[in-house]
Amino acid sequence: MSASVVMEPPREAAVWCRTLVKRRAGNFYWGLRLLPEPRRTALYAVYAWMRRADDIADDADDPDLAMAMLDDFESATLDVLRGGEPGPEPMWLALQWLAQSWDLPERAFVDMIRGQRDDLASRVIETEEDLLDYCRCVASTVGELCITIWGYTGDAAPELAVERGIALQLTNILRDIGDDAARGRCYIPAEDLRKHGIDASALATWRDERACESVVRTWIQRAERAYATSAPLDDLVSPDCRRTLCAMTGVYRELLRRLAAHPHACCGVPGVALSTLTKLRIMLSAGRRRS
């Protein structure tokens, strides 16, 4: 459906989603502010749904209970996407508005939840393909939803959005190696660690500097390739949404640049972060971008 005929979102739900994004999505909030309405509120709503799925997995004390909660969450999500009536909670009202306004792919929501189930099950990332599959679930799905809402031209855009999602998620994983280790998680493939004679604990503590740096640089380079490969996407999304894509990408590319300069910083808790001033500089630069 064209954004020109999208109905107004429920006011309470829109305000709630915006507040959530501002409070919890520091790296995305200012970039999303560059979007025109109603796409801005639509992306706030997407984030609110994604945040709920993440929180079910991340805050779980009882994995079995959390798995059951994810099952219920998936069922409720599919019901709303297929036209069912949501409960009164703002997040569900926002999702209903999204589903009524755009032809959202169900698979993106289902795959995102699959990624959360993998986290809960402490799935071991054994190979490169395991890691890329995880990235597709938890990040490329977001890219698919974004370009659906933004609008795009060209048959290549969906696959480029998948690759951009991989780039962003690899950056996220690399900057949070230490933080993830504190949660008992490691997303760097086990086969890579074995090849360099280290394990997840050694990587998280930078125990063997040469081996650890070699592993991290391998994945920095893979992320850089994903950014380069997906670069044409910037000119395929709707002109009034390109600044946001550039801003969001710019934040994560700056994080990756800092990791490349100081690979051992990935072991910090919390991980590598940007100052508010740096983020604002990136947003202002993106805001000056010509459509």
BATIBA-358383 format. One record per residue (C-alpha): x, y, z; residue number from 1; residue in three letters; chain. Coordinates in Angstrom, 3 decimals, always signed. Last residue first. Example, Ala and Ser with C-alpha at 12.3 -4.5 7.8 and 13.67 -1.06 7.14 Angstrom:
2
<r c1="+13.670" c2="-1.060" c3="+7.140" num="2" residu="SER" chaine="A"/>
<r c1="+12.300" c2="-4.500" c3="+7.800" num="1" residu="ALA" chaine="A"/>
END
This chain:
291
<r c1="+18.354" c2="+12.071" c3="-2.545" num="291" residu="SER" chaine="A"/>
<r c1="+21.195" c2="+14.429" c3="-1.610" num="290" residu="ARG" chaine="A"/>
<r c1="+22.859" c2="+13.691" c3="+1.691" num="289" residu="ARG" chaine="A"/>
<r c1="+22.781" c2="+16.581" c3="+4.149" num="288" residu="ARG" chaine="A"/>
<r c1="+20.846" c2="+14.511" c3="+6.686" num="287" residu="GLY" chaine="A"/>
<r c1="+23.482" c2="+11.788" c3="+6.452" num="286" residu="ALA" chaine="A"/>
<r c1="+26.171" c2="+14.234" c3="+7.574" num="285" residu="SER" chaine="A"/>
<r c1="+23.928" c2="+15.520" c3="+10.342" num="284" residu="LEU" chaine="A"/>
<r c1="+23.228" c2="+11.958" c3="+11.513" num="283" residu="MET" chaine="A"/>
<r c1="+26.936" c2="+11.069" c3="+11.518" num="282" residu="ILE" chaine="A"/>
<r c1="+27.792" c2="+14.179" c3="+13.526" num="281" residu="ARG" chaine="A"/>
<r c1="+24.923" c2="+13.421" c3="+15.919" num="280" residu="LEU" chaine="A"/>
<r c1="+26.285" c2="+9.923" c3="+16.461" num="279" residu="LYS" chaine="A"/>
<r c1="+29.741" c2="+11.309" c3="+17.203" num="278" residu="THR" chaine="A"/>
<r c1="+28.324" c2="+13.819" c3="+19.684" num="277" residu="LEU" chaine="A"/>
<r c1="+26.276" c2="+11.118" c3="+21.416" num="276" residu="THR" chaine="A"/>
<r c1="+29.473" c2="+9.172" c3="+21.939" num="275" residu="SER" chaine="A"/>
<r c1="+30.008" c2="+5.916" c3="+20.119" num="274" residu="LEU" chaine="A"/>
<r c1="+30.234" c2="+2.477" c3="+21.710" num="273" residu="ALA" chaine="A"/>
<r c1="+32.593" c2="-0.501" c3="+21.728" num="272" residu="VAL" chaine="A"/>
<r c1="+31.379" c2="-3.241" c3="+24.035" num="271" residu="GLY" chaine="A"/>
<r c1="+29.944" c2="-3.035" c3="+27.530" num="270" residu="PRO" chaine="A"/>
<r c1="+31.893" c2="-4.837" c3="+28.828" num="269" residu="VAL" chaine="A"/>
<r c1="+35.112" c2="-4.711" c3="+26.833" num="268" residu="GLY" chaine="A"/>
<r c1="+36.404" c2="-7.643" c3="+24.826" num="267" residu="CYS" chaine="A"/>
<r c1="+35.738" c2="-6.053" c3="+21.431" num="266" residu="CYS" chaine="A"/>
<r c1="+38.275" c2="-3.373" c3="+22.333" num="265" residu="ALA" chaine="A"/>
<r c1="+41.033" c2="-5.891" c3="+21.486" num="264" residu="HIS" chaine="A"/>
<r c1="+40.540" c2="-5.106" c3="+17.796" num="263" residu="PRO" chaine="A"/>
<r c1="+41.710" c2="-1.477" c3="+18.164" num="262" residu="HIS" chaine="A"/>
<r c1="+41.890" c2="+0.234" c3="+14.745" num="261" residu="ALA" chaine="A"/>
<r c1="+39.640" c2="-2.346" c3="+13.086" num="260" residu="ALA" chaine="A"/>
<r c1="+37.261" c2="-2.086" c3="+16.019" num="259" residu="LEU" chaine="A"/>
<r c1="+37.123" c2="+1.685" c3="+15.578" num="258" residu="ARG" chaine="A"/>
<r c1="+36.298" c2="+1.279" c3="+11.895" num="257" residu="ARG" chaine="A"/>
<r c1="+33.611" c2="-1.261" c3="+12.746" num="256" residu="LEU" chaine="A"/>
<r c1="+31.904" c2="+1.164" c3="+15.128" num="255" residu="LEU" chaine="A"/>
<r c1="+32.121" c2="+3.859" c3="+12.445" num="254" residu="GLU" chaine="A"/>
<r c1="+30.536" c2="+1.469" c3="+9.957" num="253" residu="ARG" chaine="A"/>
<r c1="+27.767" c2="+0.860" c3="+12.479" num="252" residu="TYR" chaine="A"/>
<r c1="+26.897" c2="+4.522" c3="+12.856" num="251" residu="VAL" chaine="A"/>
<r c1="+27.144" c2="+5.159" c3="+9.114" num="250" residu="GLY" chaine="A"/>
<r c1="+24.754" c2="+2.321" c3="+8.303" num="249" residu="THR" chaine="A"/>
<r c1="+22.032" c2="+3.893" c3="+10.434" num="248" residu="MET" chaine="A"/>
<r c1="+22.715" c2="+7.316" c3="+8.942" num="247" residu="ALA" chaine="A"/>
<r c1="+22.882" c2="+6.070" c3="+5.357" num="246" residu="CYS" chaine="A"/>
<r c1="+19.620" c2="+4.157" c3="+5.708" num="245" residu="LEU" chaine="A"/>
<r c1="+17.997" c2="+7.190" c3="+7.319" num="244" residu="THR" chaine="A"/>
<r c1="+19.191" c2="+9.519" c3="+4.589" num="243" residu="ARG" chaine="A"/>
<r c1="+17.891" c2="+7.166" c3="+1.923" num="242" residu="ARG" chaine="A"/>
<r c1="+14.304" c2="+7.245" c3="+3.155" num="241" residu="CYS" chaine="A"/>
<r c1="+13.011" c2="+10.253" c3="+1.185" num="240" residu="ASP" chaine="A"/>
<r c1="+14.599" c2="+8.886" c3="-1.994" num="239" residu="PRO" chaine="A"/>
<r c1="+12.787" c2="+5.534" c3="-1.826" num="238" residu="SER" chaine="A"/>
<r c1="+15.242" c2="+2.669" c3="-1.522" num="237" residu="VAL" chaine="A"/>
<r c1="+17.396" c2="+1.790" c3="-4.522" num="236" residu="LEU" chaine="A"/>
<r c1="+20.230" c2="+4.320" c3="-4.169" num="235" residu="ASP" chaine="A"/>
<r c1="+21.503" c2="+3.139" c3="-0.796" num="234" residu="ASP" chaine="A"/>
<r c1="+20.991" c2="-0.481" c3="-1.837" num="233" residu="LEU" chaine="A"/>
<r c1="+23.946" c2="-0.158" c3="-4.239" num="232" residu="PRO" chaine="A"/>
<r c1="+26.304" c2="-0.367" c3="-1.201" num="231" residu="ALA" chaine="A"/>
<r c1="+25.286" c2="-3.941" c3="-0.320" num="230" residu="SER" chaine="A"/>
<r c1="+28.486" c2="-5.546" c3="-1.597" num="229" residu="THR" chaine="A"/>
<r c1="+30.669" c2="-2.926" c3="+0.084" num="228" residu="ALA" chaine="A"/>
<r c1="+28.944" c2="-3.268" c3="+3.469" num="227" residu="TYR" chaine="A"/>
<r c1="+29.089" c2="-7.060" c3="+3.211" num="226" residu="ALA" chaine="A"/>
<r c1="+32.763" c2="-6.941" c3="+2.286" num="225" residu="ARG" chaine="A"/>
<r c1="+33.485" c2="-4.791" c3="+5.355" num="224" residu="GLU" chaine="A"/>
<r c1="+31.645" c2="-7.321" c3="+7.526" num="223" residu="ALA" chaine="A"/>
<r c1="+33.795" c2="-10.145" c3="+6.161" num="222" residu="ARG" chaine="A"/>
<r c1="+36.926" c2="-8.066" c3="+6.765" num="221" residu="GLN" chaine="A"/>
<r c1="+35.930" c2="-7.439" c3="+10.370" num="220" residu="ILE" chaine="A"/>
<r c1="+35.265" c2="-11.174" c3="+10.616" num="219" residu="TRP" chaine="A"/>
<r c1="+38.789" c2="-12.141" c3="+9.648" num="218" residu="THR" chaine="A"/>
<r c1="+40.138" c2="-9.298" c3="+11.775" num="217" residu="ARG" chaine="A"/>
<r c1="+38.515" c2="-10.797" c3="+14.866" num="216" residu="VAL" chaine="A"/>
<r c1="+40.045" c2="-14.218" c3="+14.295" num="215" residu="VAL" chaine="A"/>
<r c1="+43.528" c2="-12.844" c3="+13.592" num="214" residu="SER" chaine="A"/>
<r c1="+43.350" c2="-10.535" c3="+16.604" num="213" residu="GLU" chaine="A"/>
<r c1="+42.507" c2="-13.435" c3="+18.881" num="212" residu="CYS" chaine="A"/>
<r c1="+45.315" c2="-15.597" c3="+17.528" num="211" residu="ALA" chaine="A"/>
<r c1="+47.961" c2="-12.890" c3="+17.882" num="210" residu="ARG" chaine="A"/>
<r c1="+46.777" c2="-11.700" c3="+21.294" num="209" residu="GLU" chaine="A"/>
<r c1="+46.445" c2="-15.111" c3="+22.915" num="208" residu="ASP" chaine="A"/>
<r c1="+44.429" c2="-14.495" c3="+26.109" num="207" residu="ARG" chaine="A"/>
<r c1="+42.210" c2="-11.788" c3="+24.659" num="206" residu="TRP" chaine="A"/>
<r c1="+39.778" c2="-12.418" c3="+27.554" num="205" residu="THR" chaine="A"/>
<r c1="+36.739" c2="-13.029" c3="+25.345" num="204" residu="ALA" chaine="A"/>
<r c1="+38.849" c2="-14.854" c3="+22.782" num="203" residu="LEU" chaine="A"/>
<r c1="+40.392" c2="-17.182" c3="+25.355" num="202" residu="ALA" chaine="A"/>
<r c1="+36.970" c2="-17.973" c3="+26.781" num="201" residu="SER" chaine="A"/>
<r c1="+35.548" c2="-18.741" c3="+23.341" num="200" residu="ALA" chaine="A"/>
<r c1="+38.322" c2="-21.189" c3="+22.537" num="199" residu="ASP" chaine="A"/>
<r c1="+41.798" c2="-20.848" c3="+21.060" num="198" residu="ILE" chaine="A"/>
<r c1="+44.101" c2="-22.778" c3="+18.741" num="197" residu="GLY" chaine="A"/>
<r c1="+43.618" c2="-20.594" c3="+15.662" num="196" residu="HIS" chaine="A"/>
<r c1="+41.803" c2="-23.265" c3="+13.667" num="195" residu="LYS" chaine="A"/>
<r c1="+39.848" c2="-24.138" c3="+16.792" num="194" residu="ARG" chaine="A"/>
<r c1="+38.500" c2="-20.592" c3="+17.044" num="193" residu="LEU" chaine="A"/>
<r c1="+37.486" c2="-20.530" c3="+13.404" num="192" residu="ASP" chaine="A"/>
<r c1="+35.721" c2="-23.905" c3="+13.718" num="191" residu="GLU" chaine="A"/>
<r c1="+33.839" c2="-22.607" c3="+16.752" num="190" residu="ALA" chaine="A"/>
<r c1="+32.266" c2="-19.855" c3="+14.671" num="189" residu="PRO" chaine="A"/>
<r c1="+32.223" c2="-16.437" c3="+16.423" num="188" residu="ILE" chaine="A"/>
<r c1="+28.794" c2="-16.077" c3="+18.007" num="187" residu="TYR" chaine="A"/>
<r c1="+29.773" c2="-16.756" c3="+21.598" num="186" residu="CYS" chaine="A"/>
<r c1="+27.274" c2="-16.727" c3="+24.442" num="185" residu="ARG" chaine="A"/>
<r c1="+27.517" c2="-17.309" c3="+28.193" num="184" residu="GLY" chaine="A"/>
<r c1="+25.997" c2="-13.956" c3="+29.089" num="183" residu="ARG" chaine="A"/>
<r c1="+29.406" c2="-12.557" c3="+30.150" num="182" residu="ALA" chaine="A"/>
<r c1="+30.717" c2="-13.904" c3="+26.856" num="181" residu="ALA" chaine="A"/>
<r c1="+28.141" c2="-11.772" c3="+25.041" num="180" residu="ASP" chaine="A"/>
<r c1="+29.484" c2="-8.625" c3="+26.712" num="179" residu="ASP" chaine="A"/>
<r c1="+33.066" c2="-9.512" c3="+25.819" num="178" residu="GLY" chaine="A"/>
<r c1="+32.269" c2="-10.254" c3="+22.182" num="177" residu="ILE" chaine="A"/>
<r c1="+29.976" c2="-7.222" c3="+21.913" num="176" residu="ASP" chaine="A"/>
<r c1="+31.732" c2="-5.089" c3="+19.269" num="175" residu="ARG" chaine="A"/>
<r c1="+32.183" c2="-8.079" c3="+16.988" num="174" residu="LEU" chaine="A"/>
<r c1="+28.585" c2="-9.261" c3="+17.265" num="173" residu="ILE" chaine="A"/>
<r c1="+27.153" c2="-5.831" c3="+16.470" num="172" residu="ASN" chaine="A"/>
<r c1="+29.462" c2="-5.426" c3="+13.488" num="171" residu="THR" chaine="A"/>
<r c1="+28.452" c2="-8.873" c3="+12.254" num="170" residu="LEU" chaine="A"/>
<r c1="+24.820" c2="-7.820" c3="+12.701" num="169" residu="GLN" chaine="A"/>
<r c1="+25.220" c2="-4.660" c3="+10.627" num="168" residu="LEU" chaine="A"/>
<r c1="+27.013" c2="-6.394" c3="+7.763" num="167" residu="ALA" chaine="A"/>
<r c1="+24.575" c2="-9.311" c3="+7.723" num="166" residu="ILE" chaine="A"/>
<r c1="+21.653" c2="-6.877" c3="+7.588" num="165" residu="GLY" chaine="A"/>
<r c1="+23.316" c2="-5.111" c3="+4.671" num="164" residu="ARG" chaine="A"/>
<r c1="+23.596" c2="-8.480" c3="+2.901" num="163" residu="GLU" chaine="A"/>
<r c1="+19.890" c2="-9.228" c3="+3.377" num="162" residu="VAL" chaine="A"/>
<r c1="+19.014" c2="-5.715" c3="+2.195" num="161" residu="ALA" chaine="A"/>
<r c1="+21.091" c2="-6.348" c3="-0.945" num="160" residu="LEU" chaine="A"/>
<r c1="+19.036" c2="-9.480" c3="-1.580" num="159" residu="GLU" chaine="A"/>
<r c1="+15.794" c2="-7.508" c3="-1.262" num="158" residu="PRO" chaine="A"/>
<r c1="+17.047" c2="-4.594" c3="-3.413" num="157" residu="ALA" chaine="A"/>
<r c1="+18.205" c2="-6.569" c3="-6.453" num="156" residu="ALA" chaine="A"/>
<r c1="+14.796" c2="-6.651" c3="-8.164" num="155" residu="ASP" chaine="A"/>
<r c1="+14.876" c2="-2.915" c3="-8.659" num="154" residu="GLY" chaine="A"/>
<r c1="+13.056" c2="-0.035" c3="-6.990" num="153" residu="THR" chaine="A"/>
<r c1="+12.322" c2="+0.468" c3="-3.326" num="152" residu="TYR" chaine="A"/>
<r c1="+9.614" c2="+1.302" c3="-0.794" num="151" residu="GLY" chaine="A"/>
<r c1="+10.301" c2="+2.463" c3="+2.737" num="150" residu="TRP" chaine="A"/>
<r c1="+7.935" c2="+0.022" c3="+4.442" num="149" residu="ILE" chaine="A"/>
<r c1="+9.021" c2="-3.037" c3="+2.448" num="148" residu="THR" chaine="A"/>
<r c1="+12.612" c2="-1.771" c3="+2.583" num="147" residu="ILE" chaine="A"/>
<r c1="+12.511" c2="-1.762" c3="+6.376" num="146" residu="CYS" chaine="A"/>
<r c1="+10.794" c2="-5.139" c3="+6.733" num="145" residu="LEU" chaine="A"/>
<r c1="+13.453" c2="-6.838" c3="+4.631" num="144" residu="GLU" chaine="A"/>
<r c1="+16.222" c2="-5.073" c3="+6.520" num="143" residu="GLY" chaine="A"/>
<r c1="+14.751" c2="-6.220" c3="+9.820" num="142" residu="VAL" chaine="A"/>
<r c1="+14.722" c2="-9.800" c3="+8.544" num="141" residu="THR" chaine="A"/>
<r c1="+18.359" c2="-9.318" c3="+7.578" num="140" residu="SER" chaine="A"/>
<r c1="+19.087" c2="-8.689" c3="+11.248" num="139" residu="ALA" chaine="A"/>
<r c1="+17.951" c2="-11.506" c3="+13.548" num="138" residu="VAL" chaine="A"/>
<r c1="+17.369" c2="-14.350" c3="+11.129" num="137" residu="CYS" chaine="A"/>
<r c1="+19.870" c2="-13.402" c3="+8.426" num="136" residu="ARG" chaine="A"/>
<r c1="+22.558" c2="-12.912" c3="+11.050" num="135" residu="CYS" chaine="A"/>
<r c1="+21.851" c2="-16.374" c3="+12.482" num="134" residu="TYR" chaine="A"/>
<r c1="+22.161" c2="-17.894" c3="+9.008" num="133" residu="ASP" chaine="A"/>
<r c1="+25.441" c2="-16.038" c3="+8.517" num="132" residu="LEU" chaine="A"/>
<r c1="+26.757" c2="-17.478" c3="+11.766" num="131" residu="LEU" chaine="A"/>
<r c1="+25.768" c2="-21.044" c3="+10.922" num="130" residu="ASP" chaine="A"/>
<r c1="+27.217" c2="-20.562" c3="+7.420" num="129" residu="GLU" chaine="A"/>
<r c1="+30.574" c2="-19.601" c3="+8.917" num="128" residu="GLU" chaine="A"/>
<r c1="+30.577" c2="-22.803" c3="+10.942" num="127" residu="THR" chaine="A"/>
<r c1="+29.979" c2="-24.075" c3="+14.474" num="126" residu="GLU" chaine="A"/>
<r c1="+27.734" c2="-21.462" c3="+16.050" num="125" residu="ILE" chaine="A"/>
<r c1="+26.616" c2="-23.503" c3="+19.039" num="124" residu="VAL" chaine="A"/>
<r c1="+22.912" c2="-23.163" c3="+19.798" num="123" residu="ARG" chaine="A"/>
<r c1="+22.428" c2="-21.988" c3="+23.364" num="122" residu="SER" chaine="A"/>
<r c1="+18.787" c2="-23.130" c3="+23.154" num="121" residu="ALA" chaine="A"/>
<r c1="+17.665" c2="-19.656" c3="+24.187" num="120" residu="LEU" chaine="A"/>
<r c1="+19.835" c2="-18.048" c3="+21.533" num="119" residu="ASP" chaine="A"/>
<r c1="+18.547" c2="-20.420" c3="+18.844" num="118" residu="ASP" chaine="A"/>
<r c1="+14.983" c2="-19.645" c3="+19.927" num="117" residu="ARG" chaine="A"/>
<r c1="+15.703" c2="-15.935" c3="+19.484" num="116" residu="GLN" chaine="A"/>
<r c1="+16.913" c2="-16.574" c3="+15.942" num="115" residu="GLY" chaine="A"/>
<r c1="+13.747" c2="-18.536" c3="+15.201" num="114" residu="ARG" chaine="A"/>
<r c1="+11.744" c2="-15.522" c3="+16.434" num="113" residu="ILE" chaine="A"/>
<r c1="+13.393" c2="-13.386" c3="+13.779" num="112" residu="MET" chaine="A"/>
<r c1="+12.681" c2="-16.066" c3="+11.177" num="111" residu="ASP" chaine="A"/>
<r c1="+8.964" c2="-16.038" c3="+12.006" num="110" residu="VAL" chaine="A"/>
<r c1="+8.745" c2="-12.242" c3="+11.787" num="109" residu="PHE" chaine="A"/>
<r c1="+10.566" c2="-12.086" c3="+8.447" num="108" residu="ALA" chaine="A"/>
<r c1="+8.530" c2="-15.026" c3="+7.128" num="107" residu="ARG" chaine="A"/>
<r c1="+5.295" c2="-13.130" c3="+7.651" num="106" residu="GLU" chaine="A"/>
<r c1="+6.262" c2="-10.673" c3="+4.911" num="105" residu="PRO" chaine="A"/>
<r c1="+4.590" c2="-7.291" c3="+5.519" num="104" residu="LEU" chaine="A"/>
<r c1="+2.099" c2="-6.004" c3="+2.959" num="103" residu="ASP" chaine="A"/>
<r c1="+1.855" c2="-2.520" c3="+4.450" num="102" residu="TRP" chaine="A"/>
<r c1="-0.892" c2="-0.465" c3="+6.086" num="101" residu="SER" chaine="A"/>
<r c1="-3.144" c2="-3.018" c3="+7.781" num="100" residu="GLN" chaine="A"/>
<r c1="-0.180" c2="-5.054" c3="+9.002" num="99" residu="ALA" chaine="A"/>
<r c1="+1.530" c2="-1.962" c3="+10.380" num="98" residu="LEU" chaine="A"/>
<r c1="-1.640" c2="-0.799" c3="+12.151" num="97" residu="TRP" chaine="A"/>
<r c1="-2.013" c2="-4.232" c3="+13.742" num="96" residu="GLN" chaine="A"/>
<r c1="+1.619" c2="-4.112" c3="+14.837" num="95" residu="LEU" chaine="A"/>
<r c1="+1.044" c2="-0.747" c3="+16.500" num="94" residu="ALA" chaine="A"/>
<r c1="-1.995" c2="-2.087" c3="+18.338" num="93" residu="LEU" chaine="A"/>
<r c1="+0.110" c2="-5.054" c3="+19.471" num="92" residu="TRP" chaine="A"/>
<r c1="+2.858" c2="-2.815" c3="+20.861" num="91" residu="MET" chaine="A"/>
<r c1="+0.347" c2="-0.470" c3="+22.495" num="90" residu="PRO" chaine="A"/>
<r c1="-1.293" c2="-3.239" c3="+24.601" num="89" residu="GLU" chaine="A"/>
<r c1="-5.079" c2="-3.418" c3="+24.109" num="88" residu="PRO" chaine="A"/>
<r c1="-5.048" c2="-6.987" c3="+22.758" num="87" residu="GLY" chaine="A"/>
<r c1="-4.891" c2="-7.593" c3="+19.058" num="86" residu="PRO" chaine="A"/>
<r c1="-7.817" c2="-8.510" c3="+16.790" num="85" residu="GLU" chaine="A"/>
<r c1="-6.924" c2="-10.935" c3="+14.042" num="84" residu="GLY" chaine="A"/>
<r c1="-6.165" c2="-9.784" c3="+10.514" num="83" residu="GLY" chaine="A"/>
<r c1="-3.500" c2="-12.215" c3="+9.371" num="82" residu="ARG" chaine="A"/>
<r c1="-0.622" c2="-10.132" c3="+10.770" num="81" residu="LEU" chaine="A"/>
<r c1="-2.441" c2="-10.027" c3="+14.128" num="80" residu="VAL" chaine="A"/>
<r c1="-2.796" c2="-13.816" c3="+14.283" num="79" residu="ASP" chaine="A"/>
<r c1="+0.775" c2="-14.295" c3="+13.127" num="78" residu="LEU" chaine="A"/>
<r c1="+2.026" c2="-12.141" c3="+15.980" num="77" residu="THR" chaine="A"/>
<r c1="-0.132" c2="-13.851" c3="+18.595" num="76" residu="ALA" chaine="A"/>
<r c1="+1.118" c2="-17.271" c3="+17.509" num="75" residu="SER" chaine="A"/>
<r c1="+4.725" c2="-16.090" c3="+17.494" num="74" residu="GLU" chaine="A"/>
<r c1="+4.411" c2="-14.570" c3="+20.967" num="73" residu="PHE" chaine="A"/>
<r c1="+2.782" c2="-17.730" c3="+22.315" num="72" residu="ASP" chaine="A"/>
<r c1="+5.652" c2="-19.846" c3="+20.983" num="71" residu="ASP" chaine="A"/>
<r c1="+8.137" c2="-17.278" c3="+22.289" num="70" residu="LEU" chaine="A"/>
<r c1="+6.540" c2="-17.509" c3="+25.739" num="69" residu="MET" chaine="A"/>
<r c1="+6.817" c2="-21.311" c3="+25.622" num="68" residu="ALA" chaine="A"/>
<r c1="+10.504" c2="-20.987" c3="+24.784" num="67" residu="MET" chaine="A"/>
<r c1="+10.882" c2="-18.498" c3="+27.646" num="66" residu="ALA" chaine="A"/>
<r c1="+9.326" c2="-20.985" c3="+30.063" num="65" residu="LEU" chaine="A"/>
<r c1="+11.753" c2="-23.663" c3="+28.923" num="64" residu="ASP" chaine="A"/>
<r c1="+14.677" c2="-21.249" c3="+29.143" num="63" residu="PRO" chaine="A"/>
<r c1="+13.887" c2="-20.312" c3="+32.786" num="62" residu="ASP" chaine="A"/>
<r c1="+15.700" c2="-17.149" c3="+33.861" num="61" residu="ASP" chaine="A"/>
<r c1="+14.928" c2="-15.478" c3="+30.537" num="60" residu="ALA" chaine="A"/>
<r c1="+15.711" c2="-11.784" c3="+30.167" num="59" residu="ASP" chaine="A"/>
<r c1="+17.556" c2="-12.073" c3="+26.847" num="58" residu="ASP" chaine="A"/>
<r c1="+15.104" c2="-14.404" c3="+25.090" num="57" residu="ALA" chaine="A"/>
<r c1="+11.840" c2="-12.644" c3="+25.951" num="56" residu="ILE" chaine="A"/>
<r c1="+13.642" c2="-9.316" c3="+25.684" num="55" residu="ASP" chaine="A"/>
<r c1="+14.705" c2="-9.926" c3="+22.115" num="54" residu="ASP" chaine="A"/>
<r c1="+11.140" c2="-10.718" c3="+20.972" num="53" residu="ALA" chaine="A"/>
<r c1="+9.836" c2="-7.592" c3="+22.712" num="52" residu="ARG" chaine="A"/>
<r c1="+12.566" c2="-5.460" c3="+21.183" num="51" residu="ARG" chaine="A"/>
<r c1="+11.699" c2="-6.749" c3="+17.703" num="50" residu="MET" chaine="A"/>
<r c1="+8.067" c2="-5.720" c3="+18.153" num="49" residu="TRP" chaine="A"/>
<r c1="+9.022" c2="-2.266" c3="+19.414" num="48" residu="ALA" chaine="A"/>
<r c1="+11.577" c2="-1.874" c3="+16.602" num="47" residu="TYR" chaine="A"/>
<r c1="+8.928" c2="-2.598" c3="+13.976" num="46" residu="VAL" chaine="A"/>
<r c1="+6.637" c2="-0.053" c3="+15.632" num="45" residu="ALA" chaine="A"/>
<r c1="+9.332" c2="+2.638" c3="+15.603" num="44" residu="TYR" chaine="A"/>
<r c1="+9.875" c2="+1.747" c3="+11.945" num="43" residu="LEU" chaine="A"/>
<r c1="+6.193" c2="+2.374" c3="+11.217" num="42" residu="ALA" chaine="A"/>
<r c1="+6.282" c2="+5.624" c3="+13.201" num="41" residu="THR" chaine="A"/>
<r c1="+9.006" c2="+6.916" c3="+10.889" num="40" residu="ARG" chaine="A"/>
<r c1="+7.281" c2="+5.571" c3="+7.781" num="39" residu="ARG" chaine="A"/>
<r c1="+4.157" c2="+7.623" c3="+8.478" num="38" residu="PRO" chaine="A"/>
<r c1="+5.812" c2="+10.105" c3="+8.474" num="37" residu="GLU" chaine="A"/>
<r c1="+9.090" c2="+11.133" c3="+6.916" num="36" residu="PRO" chaine="A"/>
<r c1="+12.285" c2="+9.436" c3="+8.062" num="35" residu="LEU" chaine="A"/>
<r c1="+15.157" c2="+11.467" c3="+9.526" num="34" residu="LEU" chaine="A"/>
<r c1="+14.017" c2="+10.577" c3="+13.049" num="33" residu="ARG" chaine="A"/>
<r c1="+14.928" c2="+6.974" c3="+12.264" num="32" residu="LEU" chaine="A"/>
<r c1="+18.589" c2="+7.956" c3="+12.167" num="31" residu="GLY" chaine="A"/>
<r c1="+18.331" c2="+9.656" c3="+15.534" num="30" residu="TRP" chaine="A"/>
<r c1="+16.775" c2="+6.595" c3="+17.129" num="29" residu="TYR" chaine="A"/>
<r c1="+19.000" c2="+3.938" c3="+15.591" num="28" residu="PHE" chaine="A"/>
<r c1="+22.172" c2="+3.775" c3="+17.675" num="27" residu="ASN" chaine="A"/>
<r c1="+20.431" c2="+4.752" c3="+20.908" num="26" residu="GLY" chaine="A"/>
<r c1="+17.719" c2="+2.163" c3="+20.554" num="25" residu="ALA" chaine="A"/>
<r c1="+16.511" c2="+1.727" c3="+24.146" num="24" residu="ARG" chaine="A"/>
<r c1="+15.068" c2="+4.981" c3="+25.455" num="23" residu="ARG" chaine="A"/>
<r c1="+14.359" c2="+6.762" c3="+22.169" num="22" residu="LYS" chaine="A"/>
<r c1="+12.942" c2="+3.574" c3="+20.650" num="21" residu="VAL" chaine="A"/>
<r c1="+10.672" c2="+2.980" c3="+23.636" num="20" residu="LEU" chaine="A"/>
<r c1="+9.403" c2="+6.558" c3="+23.622" num="19" residu="THR" chaine="A"/>
<r c1="+8.604" c2="+6.366" c3="+19.919" num="18" residu="ARG" chaine="A"/>
<r c1="+6.741" c2="+3.080" c3="+20.396" num="17" residu="CYS" chaine="A"/>
<r c1="+4.628" c2="+4.479" c3="+23.252" num="16" residu="TRP" chaine="A"/>
<r c1="+3.803" c2="+7.656" c3="+21.331" num="15" residu="VAL" chaine="A"/>
<r c1="+2.655" c2="+5.665" c3="+18.292" num="14" residu="ALA" chaine="A"/>
<r c1="+0.602" c2="+3.261" c3="+20.409" num="13" residu="ALA" chaine="A"/>
<r c1="-1.194" c2="+6.099" c3="+22.175" num="12" residu="GLU" chaine="A"/>
<r c1="-1.896" c2="+7.864" c3="+18.874" num="11" residu="ARG" chaine="A"/>
<r c1="-3.235" c2="+4.852" c3="+16.997" num="10" residu="PRO" chaine="A"/>
<r c1="-1.522" c2="+5.104" c3="+13.603" num="9" residu="PRO" chaine="A"/>
<r c1="-3.092" c2="+7.358" c3="+10.951" num="8" residu="GLU" chaine="A"/>
<r c1="-4.195" c2="+5.445" c3="+7.901" num="7" residu="MET" chaine="A"/>
<r c1="-1.773" c2="+4.746" c3="+5.057" num="6" residu="VAL" chaine="A"/>
<r c1="-3.010" c2="+6.235" c3="+1.799" num="5" residu="VAL" chaine="A"/>
<r c1="+0.038" c2="+8.315" c3="+0.873" num="4" residu="SER" chaine="A"/>
<r c1="+2.357" c2="+5.540" c3="+2.165" num="3" residu="ALA" chaine="A"/>
<r c1="+1.285" c2="+3.459" c3="-0.819" num="2" residu="SER" chaine="A"/>
<r c1="+0.000" c2="+0.000" c3="+0.000" num="1" residu="MET" chaine="A"/>
END
